[in-house]
């Protein structure tokens, strides 16, 4: 079953997703990920087994919690700039993105007792996820991301999710490229310790800018790759927070700059992280897609699921 015509997470009810794939692979599995890219693993059977092994405990958590699940393809870096840097041509890049969706389809079939499972084609920013040296215009971002998004539109992906977006213009381009091929899109912004995007723009203003430019094109928004202490104060003020349906926080309270320099993984406190998620629930009444980002694994998502107040889905 596919859900492109109606995303079930829009009806409420709890949906889990995974944690920090790349940090798990580097620090727990001992793998080297040039350009912090996990997608090369899709090119071999041992690599695909590693990806499967990573997702299994998260799917088990969803089963135990009676929750739905959003399966994100391991393709955050599988876009033209990063693929070329790693030696992939256009044909190989297309194959990698298709293989990512196919692997998620296999996992969905194998875990049919977890329902619903939504397959999301994951994309990342064109430049650095913390401090981009180059900022695209919305038009440029639309053209750049069209390559990966068009591939996803020709697969069984239910939607495309843009993670760790640092400025509104790129988000606008992503949303426009998804609309061009009729694919639902989710935009997830990252913020600095002051709760603002790395561009300096307030989160509320970024959401409003994207909605204004795209006719409220994104199905919803998320925040990822920051600790709740960085963005919780933002939600105390008024804003378009009904548009925020997902959270994927870092385990660490460190800033992006500090994380870039850290030689060891800061896994934080899973129980504390779960409590901080739960404390946000009253301000984020529409939020229902919960997972983690850098430094998190299935232990963190288990505590988040345990702490989050359960609400009945919309009938």
C-alpha positions in Angstrom: 0.0 0.0 0.0 1.2 3.5 -0.8 0.1 6.7 0.8 1.0 9.4 -1.7 -2.6 10.6 -2.1 -3.1 10.9 1.7 -0.3 10.8 4.2 -1.6 9.0 7.3 0.5 11.1 9.6 -1.8 14.0 8.7 -4.6 12.2 10.6 -2.7 12.3 13.9 -1.7 9.3 16.0 1.9 8.5 16.9 4.4 7.8 14.2 8.0 7.0 15.0 11.0 7.3 12.7 14.7 6.5 13.1 17.6 8.2 14.8 21.1 9.4 13.8 21.9 7.0 11.0 25.2 8.5 10.1 26.5 8.8 13.7 25.4 5.2 14.4 27.3 4.0 11.4 30.4 6.0 12.2 30.6 5.6 16.0 28.8 2.3 16.6 29.6 0.4 13.5 33.1 1.9 13.0 32.5 2.8 9.3 34.1 5.6 7.4 31.5 7.8 5.6 33.2 10.2 3.2 31.2 13.4 3.0 29.1 11.9 5.8 27.2 10.0 3.2 25.5 6.7 3.9 24.1 6.1 0.4 27.2 4.2 -0.9 26.2 1.3 1.4 23.2 0.8 -0.9 25.6 -0.4 -3.7 26.5 -3.7 -2.1 24.7 -6.5 -0.4 26.8 -6.2 2.8 26.0 -2.5 2.9 22.3 -3.1 2.5 22.5 -5.6 5.3 24.0 -2.9 7.5 21.2 -0.6 6.7 18.6 -3.2 7.4 20.3 -4.0 10.7 20.1 -0.3 11.6 16.4 0.0 11.0 15.3 -3.2 12.7 15.2 -2.0 16.3 13.3 1.1 15.3 10.6 -0.9 13.6 10.4 -3.1 16.6 9.8 -0.1 18.8 6.9 1.0 16.5 5.4 -2.5 16.8 5.6 -2.4 20.6 4.2 1.1 20.8 1.4 0.4 18.3 2.7 3.3 16.3 3.1 4.0 12.6 6.5 4.5 11.1 8.2 6.8 8.6 11.0 5.0 6.8 13.5 7.5 5.5 15.8 6.3 2.7 19.5 6.6 3.5 19.9 9.2 0.8 20.5 12.4 2.6 23.6 13.0 0.6 22.5 11.4 -2.7 22.1 14.6 -4.7 24.2 15.8 -7.6 26.8 17.9 -5.8 27.7 15.3 -3.2 27.4 12.3 -5.5 29.8 13.9 -8.0 32.2 14.6 -5.1 32.1 10.9 -4.3 32.6 9.8 -7.9 29.0 8.9 -8.9 27.6 9.9 -12.3 24.0 10.7 -13.1 23.0 7.2 -14.0 24.6 5.7 -10.8 22.9 8.4 -8.7 19.5 7.6 -10.1 20.1 3.9 -9.4 21.2 4.6 -5.8 18.1 6.6 -5.0 15.8 4.0 -6.6 17.6 1.3 -4.6 17.1 3.2 -1.4 13.3 3.3 -2.0 13.3 -0.4 -3.0 15.1 -1.4 0.3 12.5 0.6 2.3 9.7 -1.2 0.4 11.3 -4.5 1.3 11.3 -3.5 5.0 7.7 -2.3 4.8 6.6 -5.7 3.4 8.6 -7.6 6.0 7.1 -5.6 8.8 3.5 -5.5 7.7 2.3 -5.8 11.3 3.6 -2.3 11.8 1.0 -0.1 10.2 1.0 2.2 8.6 4.6 2.4 7.3 5.3 5.5 5.1 8.3 5.5 2.8 10.0 8.8 2.5 12.7 9.8 0.0 15.2 11.7 2.1 17.1 14.6 0.6 19.6 17.0 2.3 21.0 20.4 1.6 23.1 21.3 -1.4 25.8 22.6 0.8 27.0 22.2 4.4 24.2 21.3 6.8 25.5 23.6 9.5 27.2 26.5 7.8 26.7 26.6 4.0 29.3 28.5 2.0 26.9 28.9 -0.9 23.2 29.9 -0.6 21.0 29.1 -3.6 18.2 31.2 -4.8 14.8 29.5 -4.7 15.1 29.1 -8.5 18.5 27.5 -8.2 17.4 25.2 -5.4 14.4 24.1 -7.4 16.6 23.1 -10.3 19.2 21.4 -8.1 16.9 19.3 -6.1 14.7 18.4 -9.1 17.1 15.6 -10.1 16.7 13.6 -6.9 13.0 14.4 -6.4 12.1 13.4 -9.9 13.7 10.0 -9.3 11.7 9.6 -6.1 8.5 10.5 -7.9 9.1 7.6 -10.3 9.3 5.1 -7.4 6.9 3.9 -4.7 8.0 6.7 -2.3 5.0 8.2 -0.6 6.7 11.6 0.0 10.0 13.4 0.0 11.5 14.9 3.1 14.2 17.6 3.1 16.2 17.4 6.3 18.6 19.8 7.9 17.6 22.8 5.8 19.4 26.0 6.8 17.6 28.8 5.0 14.2 29.5 3.5 15.1 29.9 -0.1 16.4 26.3 -0.4 13.2 25.1 1.3 11.1 27.0 -1.2 13.0 25.4 -4.1 12.6 22.0 -2.7 8.8 22.5 -2.2 8.5 23.8 -5.7 10.4 20.9 -7.2 8.2 18.4 -5.4 5.1 20.2 -6.6 6.3 20.0 -10.1 6.2 16.2 -10.0 3.1 15.8 -7.7 5.0 14.4 -4.7 4.1 15.4 -1.2 7.0 17.2 0.6 8.0 17.8 4.2 10.6 20.4 5.1 12.7 20.0 8.2 14.8 23.0 9.4 17.7 23.0 11.7 18.4 25.8 14.2 21.4 27.1 16.1 21.5 27.4 19.9 19.6 30.6 19.7 16.7 28.9 18.0 17.2 30.7 14.7 18.2 29.0 11.4 21.9 29.2 10.6 20.9 31.9 8.2 19.8 34.0 11.2 16.2 33.9 10.3 13.7 33.0 13.0 12.0 29.6 12.6 8.5 31.1 12.5 9.6 33.5 9.7 11.1 30.7 7.7 8.0 28.6 7.8 5.9 31.7 6.9 8.2 32.5 4.0 8.0 29.0 2.5 4.2 28.8 2.9 3.8 32.3 1.3 6.0 31.4 -1.6 4.4 27.9 -2.2 0.8 28.3 -1.2 1.4 26.3 1.9 3.0 23.6 -0.3 4.7 21.4 2.3 2.5 18.8 4.0 4.1 19.9 7.3 7.4 21.0 8.8 9.8 19.5 11.2 12.9 20.5 13.3 15.9 18.3 13.2 19.6 18.3 14.1 19.4 20.5 17.2 18.8 19.8 20.9 15.4 20.7 22.5 17.2 23.2 24.7 18.0 25.1 21.5 14.5 25.3 20.1 12.1 24.8 23.0 12.1 28.5 23.9 11.0 29.4 20.3 7.7 27.6 20.8 6.9 29.6 23.8 6.1 32.6 21.5 3.3 32.6 19.0 4.0 31.2 15.6 2.7 28.9 12.9 3.4 25.9 15.2 0.3 24.0 13.9 2.4 23.4 10.8 5.2 21.6 12.9 4.3 17.9 13.0 7.7 16.3 13.5 10.8 16.5 15.7 14.2 14.8 15.3 16.5 16.3 17.9 20.2 15.7 18.5 21.2 13.8 21.6 23.8 16.4 22.5 23.3 19.9 23.9 26.4 21.1 22.0 26.3 23.6 19.3 26.8 22.7 15.6 30.3 24.1 15.7 31.1 22.0 18.9 29.7 18.9 17.3 31.9 19.4 14.2 35.0 19.4 16.4 34.0 16.6 18.8 36.2 13.5 18.4 33.8 11.3 20.3 30.0 10.8 20.1 28.0 12.7 22.7 25.0 10.4 23.3 23.4 12.7 25.9 20.7 11.2 28.2 17.9 9.3 26.5 15.5 9.6 29.4 16.1 13.4 29.6 15.6 13.7 25.9 12.3 11.9 26.1 11.1 14.2 28.9 12.1 17.3 26.9 10.1 16.0 23.9 7.1 15.5 26.1 7.4 19.0 27.6 6.9 20.3 24.0 3.7 18.5 23.4 1.3 21.1 24.8 2.8 23.7 22.4 3.0 21.4 19.4 -0.5 20.0 19.3 -0.2 18.7 15.8 3.2 17.0 16.3 3.1 13.2 15.8 6.3 12.2 13.9 9.0 11.6 16.4 12.6 10.4 16.0 16.2 11.5 16.6 19.1 12.9 14.8 22.9 13.1 15.5 24.0 10.9 18.4 20.6 9.2 18.9 19.8 5.5 18.4 16.9 3.2 19.2 17.4 3.8 23.0 16.6 7.5 22.6 13.6 6.9 20.4 12.3 4.3 22.9 12.3 7.0 25.6 10.7 9.6 23.4 7.9 7.2 22.5 7.5 6.3 26.2 7.3 9.9 27.3 5.2 11.4 24.5 1.5 11.8 25.5 -0.7 9.7 23.3 -3.5 11.2 21.4 -6.2 9.4 19.4 -5.9 9.8 15.6 -8.4 11.8 13.7 -11.4 9.6 12.8 
